């Protein structure tokens, strides 16, 4: 079904923007709504500069015109390509929503080309913010309690550990009575820690993990051993869970479509990573940033997450959402 020009309902960009934000408030975390509000302000500015006071005027835009908006945004400030991509993704979501209320043609968002960004660039800038993390944890707790996915995400978020450390944990390393996990460097048994023996440390189990881990071990963990005869905490039918499996879980679970939320550019192809999913390091960065904002002493945080002391000059950069200053 197509929408003709006569079917479109006149609406000012500012009015559509406010309705869109109200719509997102009912389905998204506060931080997500804040990101939409910030990013779309530039589109509103562009509309004003180009005399667009009715979104229906966008019906005459071509892919070339939207590319001009892309270049306008890029040239207005020295922005990273990942930032530009995030802004265009938000605009695409907005245009798809606008089509749903017959404010713009249904295929308009297809004319907005989203630039590809290298994995290295994404790694340096990605961070799972605390609001989105909490929304994800609440969803897992409600619908996937004590599942492998639930345990992996809580373990990475609450401890800030790397996926290699999570993979290395054996059942005997978990002290349920004293509520701690003892990370051990065991290179001869194929479970080394990134910083060797310097990465060995006890990690206090949070109240959520204290409740979650016994339930998982009792009901969901596969009772298998690895190639060295040890009993891993995280398992598959083949034995110890590998790094690649942990990555796959993170990619799948952090995608908004996992929670039935809208994803720009997402076609729900299970063979591909959703563009809105995050890398495991984004959870680590987000966790460190979250606990810094909660005034956890940096010395304690550095020991817990096996991170070299974070310079004081980097604290506020992290809290303000600039994870690239963290060398992890």
Secondary structure, DSSP 8 states (H G I E B T S, - for coil): ----GGG-----HHHHHHHHHHHHHTTS-HHHHHHHHHHHHHHHHHHHHTT--SGGGGGG--HHHHHHHHHHHHHTTT--HHHHHHHHHHHHHHHHHHHHTTSS-TTGGGGS------HHHHHHH----HHHHHHHHHHHHHHSTT-HHHHHHHHHHHH---HHHHHH-BGGGEETTTTEEEE--BGGGTB--TTGGGG-EEEE--HHHHHHHHHHHHHTS-----TTS--BSSEETTEE--HHHHHHHHHHHHSGGGGT---TT----TTS--TT---HHHHHHHHHHHHHHTT--HHHHHHHHT-----HHHHHHHHTT-GGGS--
